[in-house]
């Protein structure tokens, strides 16, 4: 009974985490009407950095000490995070929230495939078939060569590739490296890239509404990150991980209510295929006792 209770608590935390991340996306999309691209990323990055520093000191276990190998992986992960953020937000500001969220659901598939190729993790034929079918679902979402195609969908796929690199780097980190250090490095790195990218653009004085939107986005990122950590520590990973797909439902709701967006039939079918194959992949990982991809802070 206790294990079930822990799992259900962890499932609720994971759902909260994914919801917080998606609300962050919606808030940044709303703020993009007023605040320039790199400025919005930089301002939110500064806010989340301050929040994470505060959390680190509250936890009382913050340290900058890590082996040289781990620092190399942290730098690689941070670079991938920054690149993924640029691609993701470029797509987010130009295409429907739910469509982009549907593309991101392919992440467990890409991480599983990349781990098999580059980290030599065991992946059976069933999961390989599921991954290939899942990629067909991604094609249905992107819809190349049709009226429903948007070049920004390609940016969404690029974001998935970048985040895959990020998660592979996280897999190789020593377990003694504090999660808060990895998260803070990502926040600082993304903020620095945004400051450099926006150096030649004119910044504007945002309205109170835009400031509150970006502050709320930063708060959602922090809340999502902390909830994800708590979920992974309090429940079985194989039971908890599938609840990350709840973000798609939240994206559908927010896109319809706040932006008047709704995916077409092909996108819905593609999303269902991606989610279905992703759930099967997670099920096989749980059955084979293979650790699924860690869920890290999404600075996006």
C-alpha positions in Angstrom: 0.0 0.0 0.0 2.9 2.4 0.8 4.5 1.7 -2.5 1.3 2.4 -4.3 0.8 5.6 -2.3 4.4 6.7 -3.2 3.8 6.0 -6.9 0.5 7.9 -7.0 2.1 10.8 -5.2 5.0 10.7 -7.6 2.6 10.5 -10.6 0.8 13.7 -9.4 4.1 15.4 -9.0 5.2 14.5 -12.5 1.9 15.7 -13.9 2.4 19.0 -12.0 5.9 19.2 -13.3 4.8 18.8 -17.0 1.9 21.2 -16.5 4.3 23.8 -15.1 6.7 23.4 -18.0 3.8 23.8 -20.5 2.4 26.8 -18.7 5.8 28.3 -18.9 5.7 27.8 -22.7 2.4 29.5 -23.0 3.5 32.5 -20.9 6.6 33.0 -23.0 4.5 32.7 -26.2 2.2 35.4 -24.8 5.1 37.7 -23.8 6.6 37.4 -27.3 4.0 39.8 -28.6 5.7 42.6 -26.7 9.3 41.6 -25.8 12.0 40.8 -28.4 13.2 37.2 -28.7 16.6 37.3 -27.0 15.5 39.9 -24.5 12.7 37.6 -23.3 15.1 34.6 -22.9 17.7 36.7 -21.1 15.2 38.3 -18.7 13.6 34.9 -17.8 17.0 33.4 -17.5 18.1 36.0 -15.0 15.0 35.3 -13.0 15.4 31.5 -13.0 19.1 31.9 -12.1 18.2 33.9 -9.0 15.5 31.4 -8.0 17.9 28.5 -8.4 20.6 30.2 -6.4 18.0 30.7 -3.6 16.9 27.1 -3.7 20.6 25.9 -3.6 21.3 27.9 -0.5 18.0 26.7 1.1 18.9 23.1 0.4 22.3 23.8 1.9 24.2 21.4 -0.3 25.4 23.6 -3.1 28.9 23.1 -4.4 30.9 24.0 -7.5 33.1 21.0 -7.1 33.0 18.3 -9.8 35.5 16.2 -11.6 37.0 17.5 -14.8 35.2 14.9 -16.8 31.9 15.9 -15.2 32.5 19.6 -15.9 33.0 18.6 -19.6 29.7 16.9 -19.6 28.0 19.8 -17.8 29.4 22.2 -20.4 28.2 19.9 -23.2 24.8 19.6 -21.6 24.5 23.4 -21.1 25.5 24.0 -24.8 22.8 21.6 -25.9 20.3 23.2 -23.6 21.1 26.7 -25.0 20.8 25.5 -28.6 17.6 23.6 -27.9 16.1 26.7 -26.2 16.8 28.9 -29.2 15.3 26.4 -31.6 12.3 25.6 -29.3 11.3 29.2 -28.6 11.8 30.2 -32.3 9.3 27.5 -33.2 7.0 28.3 -30.2 6.6 31.9 -31.1 5.6 31.0 -34.7 3.5 27.8 -34.5 0.7 26.4 -32.4 1.7 25.3 -28.9 0.0 21.9 -29.1 1.7 21.1 -32.5 5.1 21.8 -31.0 4.3 19.9 -27.9 3.3 16.9 -30.0 6.7 17.0 -31.7 8.5 17.1 -28.3 6.7 13.9 -27.3 9.2 12.0 -29.5 12.0 12.8 -27.0 11.8 9.4 -25.2 12.1 7.7 -28.6 15.1 9.7 -29.7 16.9 9.4 -26.4 16.3 5.6 -26.4 17.7 5.3 -30.0 20.6 7.6 -29.3 21.5 5.8 -26.1 21.6 2.5 -28.1 23.8 4.0 -30.8 26.2 6.1 -28.8 26.1 4.6 -25.3 25.6 1.0 -26.4 22.6 0.5 -24.2 20.6 -2.6 -24.9 17.5 -2.0 -27.1 15.5 -4.9 -28.3 13.8 -5.3 -31.7 10.4 -4.4 -30.3 11.5 -1.0 -29.1 13.4 -0.4 -32.3 10.2 -1.1 -34.3 8.2 1.2 -31.9 10.7 4.0 -32.4 10.5 3.7 -36.2 6.7 3.8 -36.0 6.9 6.8 -33.6 9.0 8.6 -36.2 6.2 8.0 -38.7 4.0 9.8 -36.2 6.4 12.7 -36.2 6.2 13.0 -40.0 2.4 13.1 -39.7 2.7 16.0 -37.2 5.2 17.9 -39.4 3.3 17.1 -42.6 6.1 17.9 -45.1 4.9 18.8 -48.6 1.3 19.7 -47.5 -0.5 23.0 -46.7 -0.1 22.1 -43.0 3.7 22.2 -43.2 5.6 24.9 -41.4 9.3 25.4 -41.6 9.2 26.1 -37.8 8.3 22.4 -37.3 11.8 21.7 -38.5 13.0 24.0 -35.7 11.0 21.9 -33.3 12.7 18.7 -34.5 16.1 20.5 -34.1 15.1 21.2 -30.5 14.4 17.6 -29.9 17.8 16.6 -31.3 19.5 19.2 -29.1 17.6 18.0 -26.0 18.5 14.4 -26.8 22.2 15.4 -26.7 21.5 17.2 -23.4 19.9 14.0 -21.9 22.7 11.8 -23.1 25.2 14.0 -21.4 23.1 13.9 -18.2 23.2 10.1 -18.4 27.0 10.1 -18.2 27.3 12.4 -15.3 28.5 11.0 -12.0 25.6 10.5 -9.6 27.5 12.5 -7.0 27.1 15.7 -9.1 24.3 17.8 -7.5 21.3 18.3 -9.7 21.0 21.9 -8.7 24.6 22.5 -10.0 23.6 21.1 -13.4 20.4 23.1 -13.5 22.2 26.4 -12.5 24.9 25.9 -15.1 22.2 25.5 -17.7 20.3 28.6 -16.5 23.5 30.7 -16.6 24.5 29.3 -20.0 21.2 30.0 -21.7 21.1 33.5 -20.2 24.6 34.2 -21.5 23.8 33.0 -25.0 20.7 35.2 -25.0 22.7 38.2 -23.9 25.2 37.7 -26.7 22.4 37.0 -29.2 20.6 40.2 -28.2 23.6 42.4 -28.0 22.9 44.0 -31.4 19.1 44.3 -31.0 17.2 47.1 -29.4 15.7 46.1 -26.0 12.4 47.5 -25.0 10.9 48.5 -21.6 8.4 45.8 -21.1 5.0 46.5 -19.6 4.1 45.3 -16.1 2.0 42.6 -17.8 5.0 41.2 -19.8 7.2 41.3 -16.7 4.7 39.4 -14.7 4.3 36.8 -17.6 8.1 36.3 -17.7 8.4 36.1 -13.9 5.6 33.6 -13.8 7.3 31.6 -16.5 10.5 31.5 -14.5 8.5 30.4 -11.4 6.9 27.6 -13.4 10.3 26.4 -14.6 11.6 26.2 -11.0 8.4 24.6 -9.8 8.5 22.1 -12.7 12.1 21.2 -12.0 11.6 20.7 -8.3 8.4 18.6 -8.8 10.2 16.4 -11.4 13.1 15.7 -8.9 10.6 14.9 -6.1 8.6 12.6 -8.5 11.7 10.7 -9.5 12.9 10.3 -5.9 9.6 9.2 -4.4 8.2 6.8 -7.0 9.3 4.0 -9.3 10.8 5.6 -12.5 9.0 3.1 -14.8 5.6 4.0 -13.2 6.2 7.8 -13.1 7.8 8.5 -16.5 4.7 7.9 -18.7 3.0 10.8 -16.9 5.3 13.2 -18.7 2.9 12.9 -21.6 0.3 14.8 -19.7 2.0 17.9 -21.0 0.4 17.3 -24.4 -3.1 17.5 -22.9 -2.2 20.7 -21.1 -0.8 22.2 -24.3 -4.0 21.3 -26.2 -6.1 23.0 -23.5 -3.9 26.2 -23.3 -3.6 26.5 -27.0 -7.3 26.3 -27.5 -8.3 28.6 -24.6 -5.6 31.3 -24.8 -4.5 31.2 -28.5 -7.5 29.8 -30.3 -5.3 27.0 -31.8 -6.3 23.4 -32.4 -4.3 20.8 -34.4 -5.7 19.3 -37.6 -6.6 15.6 -37.8 -3.2 14.5 -39.1 -1.4 16.1 -36.2 -3.7 14.5 -33.7 -3.2 11.1 -35.3 0.6 11.6 -35.4 0.6 12.7 -31.7 -1.4 9.6 -30.7 1.1 7.4 -32.6 4.1 9.2 -30.9 2.6 8.9 -27.4 1.5 5.3 -28.0 5.0 4.2 -29.1 6.6 6.3 -26.4 4.5 4.6 -23.7 5.4 1.2 -25.2 9.1 2.1 -25.1 8.9 3.1 -21.5 7.0 -0.1 -20.7 9.7 -2.2 -22.3 12.4 -0.2 -20.4 10.6 -0.9 -17.2 10.2 -4.6 -18.0 13.9 -4.9 -18.9 14.9 -2.7 -15.9 16.6 -0.2 -18.2 16.8 3.3 -16.7 14.8 5.7 -18.9 16.1 9.2 -19.8 16.5 11.5 -16.8 14.2 14.5 -16.7 16.2 17.6 -16.2 15.5 21.3 -16.1 14.0 22.7 -19.3 15.3 26.2 -19.6 13.3 26.5 -22.7 
